[in-house]
């Protein structure tokens, strides 16, 4: 098994992409902490003895530091962080409230920073290296209407990842970013009617002509697609692969 003996923390793991990644890691032998604002304990219980739940608001410095300390104490360290917690807010920029802008950046960027810092400190002191994986998006690479704070945050994730790759190398810590296309998570399901309303089109038109228009096959990216890339990054054996981003989007965006 590719993650035998490894300890992973996955934020936003009570559902959606985070849970799928946690499940994949568990199948590969890891012990996994399910970190989320709600539902973490219930999800961990459902996933078995090698999972633990941690109630964590990733924008709260105290909760992040204490939660990661709990994981390290129970599982004897931290080897992998998947910074996945995120939300979406659909609004035209001219109508966007400053409070919504700040909330989006706090969850995506402050959360990534706080969890990274706490895990890097552990990884540095453990002297056994580690992997930090960020959940970016195709919107880390390009833009769409109605998502300004999300796009700004996801572009920022790429910059943070590169900085962590440079600073972490001395401790054997790798950092990489996954950039999925649209995956039918609760986050995306919520966007479909919101975009339909904002754009004045049907929900099916949102799916066909907005979300999947430029894919090669008209298909959504799946939870399993993203989990496989997360496993690849987590298990990669050297610093040869660090500071990179991989797009998983059925060809929606290519580079």
Buried (B, 14 or more C-beta within 10 A) or exposed (E): EBBEEBBBBBBBBBBBBBBBBBBBBBEBEBBBBBBBBEBBBEBBEBBEEBBBBBBBBBBBBEBBBBBBEBBBEEBEBBBBBBBBBBBBBBBEEEEBEEEBBEBBBBBBBBBBBBBBBBBBBBBBEBEEBBBBBBBBBBBBBEEEEBBBBBBBBBBBBBEBBBEBBEBBBEBBBBBBBBBBBBBBBEBBEEBBEBBBEBBEBEEEBBBEEBBBEBBEEEEBBBBEBBBBBBBBBBBBEEBEBBBBBBBBBBEBBEE
